[in-house]
Amino acid sequence: MGSIVIGYVDTPAGNAALEAGIEEARRRGRPVVVVSSLHGGRSTGETETLETMAASKRVRERLVAEGIECDVRDLVRGNTPAQDLIEVARENDVELIVIGIRRRSSTGKLILGSNALEILHDATVPVLCVKAAG
């Protein structure tokens, strides 16, 4: 039985990905793996790390309260978010990756975003990209 991997960061786009991932998990009757990825080292401050961990704890509590089987992971191992999501998908029986993308200016629309683009190119399973409402 495959799972749904959700790339999560506590932003409007990340929360849109979480909502879409939960909806897909319910529709398919699958567990979710929520991945929050920080690069770590000097590029990640203590405040950012603590905020990410607190957000992940809230996500875990919500999923458990809603009866959704879940694995919530905070990854700080020097990878980009794209590398972490792709690696988690490859290491697990995953049938879908869900990521959030943010709205861009007309110039920015020419470039999807390096993490999203890398995930779309390198993932071996379908990828659902969602935008935040508004």
C-alpha positions as a printed Julia matrix, in Angstrom:
134×3 Matrix{Float64}:
  0.0    0.0     0.0
  1.55   3.3    -1.1
  1.72   6.48    0.89
  1.37  10.15    0.04
  4.46  12.31    0.61
  3.73  15.93    1.44
  6.43  18.58    1.26
  5.63  20.91    4.14
  6.74  24.33    5.25
  4.57  26.61    7.38
  3.63  29.03    4.58
  0.43  29.49    2.57
  1.84  27.26   -0.2
  2.98  24.64    2.31
 -0.4   24.62    4.03
 -2.13  24.27    0.65
  0.07  21.22   -0.01
 -0.86  19.81    3.39
 -4.6   20.23    2.72
 -4.33  18.67   -0.75
 -2.22  15.82    0.61
 -4.72  15.1     3.36
 -7.54  15.1     0.8
 -5.61  12.67   -1.43
 -4.82  10.41    1.54
 -8.47  10.25    2.53
 -9.62   9.68   -1.05
 -7.09   6.89   -1.59
 -7.16   5.46    1.94
 -3.41   5.94    2.3
 -1.06   7.09    5.06
  0.94  10.29    4.7
  4.61  11.09    5.16
  5.05  14.8     5.85
  8.56  16.09    5.14
  9.93  19.41    6.38
 13.41  19.95    5.03
 16.01  22.43    6.25
 19.51  22.62    4.81
 21.15  22.9     8.21
 24.59  24.08    9.14
 25.32  27.8     9.03
 22.46  28.47    6.61
 19.79  27.48    9.15
 19.43  29.41   12.39
 18.24  28.04   15.7
 15.0   30.06   15.52
 14.14  28.65   12.09
 14.84  25.12   13.29
 12.67  25.52   16.4
  9.82  27.08   14.38
  9.95  24.23   11.89
  9.86  21.64   14.66
  6.91  23.39   16.33
  5.0   23.53   13.03
  5.68  19.84   12.43
  4.41  19.02   15.91
  1.15  20.88   15.16
  0.79  18.99   11.87
  1.39  15.64   13.6
 -1.16  16.45   16.31
 -3.75  17.43   13.7
 -3.24  14.29   11.62
 -3.43  12.02   14.66
 -6.58  13.82   15.89
 -8.16  13.31   12.46
 -7.25   9.63   12.45
 -4.82   9.83    9.53
 -1.9    7.43    9.71
  1.2    9.58    9.48
  4.95   9.88    9.71
  6.12  13.49   10.17
  9.81  14.06    9.53
 12.0   17.1    10.15
 15.06  16.59    7.98
 18.19  18.66    8.54
 20.93  16.89    6.66
 22.41  19.28    4.14
 20.04  18.47    1.27
 17.71  20.75   -0.61
 13.98  20.19   -0.01
 13.79  18.64   -3.48
 16.57  16.17   -2.69
 14.94  15.2     0.61
 11.47  14.69   -0.91
 12.8   12.63   -3.81
 14.92  10.5    -1.48
 11.99   9.86    0.89
  9.83   8.91   -2.09
 12.48   6.49   -3.37
 13.02   4.89    0.04
  9.32   4.31    0.71
  6.35   2.83   -1.11
  5.07   6.21   -2.37
  2.38   6.73   -4.95
  2.18  10.54   -4.96
  4.23  13.58   -3.93
  2.31  16.76   -3.05
  4.08  20.12   -3.04
  2.98  23.72   -2.71
  4.06  26.39   -5.14
  3.74  30.1    -4.66
  2.32  32.63   -7.04
  4.84  34.45   -9.16
  5.05  37.67  -11.11
  4.69  37.53  -14.89
  8.49  37.39  -15.18
  8.7   34.77  -12.43
  6.19  32.56  -14.24
  8.9   31.7   -16.74
 10.68  29.85  -13.94
  8.65  27.5   -11.75
 11.13  27.43   -8.88
 14.23  25.35   -8.49
 12.88  22.91   -5.87
  9.55  22.38   -7.63
 11.23  21.98  -11.0
 13.76  19.49   -9.63
 10.99  17.44   -8.02
  8.95  17.42  -11.24
 11.96  16.33  -13.28
 13.44  13.76  -10.91
 10.47  12.16   -9.14
  9.6    8.66  -10.25
  5.98   9.0    -9.09
  3.27  11.56   -9.97
  3.63  15.03   -8.41
  0.69  17.22   -7.47
  1.55  20.94   -7.35
 -0.93  23.19   -5.55
 -1.13  26.93   -4.97
 -2.48  28.69   -1.93
 -5.9   30.3    -2.33
 -6.03  34.0    -3.08
